[in-house]
């Protein structure tokens, strides 16, 4: 059968099933920097991903799926807007203080889901900017526009990225745990007087050191991109990021189990800086990159467990994919290069993150819906 006909036939079958019964919940797990060859269901042998594999084995595992771009921001823009990011100026990799790159009047995936009667939630990695003007955000107040203005009822997101300041969570667009007496200040042009940097104070880098760049503000023993002051009580600990965002994804499921919901769960794993929880550090022979893959798989397993405990697993469409292809050394000395050996994150393809070659956008893509897909 012609490939295009097969794709159309699959789509027609899925959507006819969708409307033939109660609306399914939809959980989109959007991994970060996980390559085609990083999961055991796609051929990885030195790291095992049993929770992902279980969904693949009982669902559909696509072998020719592509992200919209070979980097984070444009892929997420394409995901939420349905527009090729290269057709829109300003959709490149967003700085940590970037304004929201999706205009609030734009029709988006979460707005479409809301119109269909779904509760909508965004948890985890965002990387689409916040606020109306780049560099002008007041991180000590509600930052708008943000997830709510493009269709999400609830959000618990990382303000920027793991390697960019401000290193805080934003719940419904307000910094979590912030002490008003210690306000957050952020700059991407110059440091604040008296604040240490990774470049000038390497003795403070107790968890990871940079391999290139990433030598500005020091947060949690790791230096970042950009400069930051204040907000001490709100700062995350890198080893707890997966736990924190997974818990909030689960809480969203529990709160909305009685009505249709759409959950976008953007994992931080396996983006740099890779510093997994102690439960996972050292559990593979591939360094922190391999350990972060285990942590990602754990997050998937926790979401599946929550769906089952809420009694909605069988009526939930689960999608797992990645924002772009893999990268090994992305700015930190985490032994990913030294311990890579025969592991091939890019699978049989050439290239990876940032690349125009196949592995830049060829990503895992798994769909599971009990009894339907």
Secondary structure, 3 states (H helix, E strand, C coil): CCHHHHHHHHHHHHHHHHHHCCCCEEEEEEECCCCCCCCHHHCCCCCCCHHHHHHHHCCEEEEEEECCCCCHHHHHHHHHHCCCHHHCCCCCCCCCCCCCCCCCCCCCHHHHHHHCCCEEEEEECCCCCCCCCCCCCCCCCCCCCCHHHHCCCEEEEECCCCCECCCEEEECCEECCCCCCCCCEEECCCCCCCCCECCCCHHHCCCCCECCCCCCEEECCEECECEEECCHHHECCHHHHHHHHHHHHHHHHHHCCCCCEEEEEECCCCCCCCCCCCCCCCCCCCHHHHHHHHHHHHHHHHHHHHHHHCCCHHHEEEEEEECCCCCCCCCECCCCCCCCCCCCCCCCCCCCCCCCCHHHCEEEEEEECCCCC
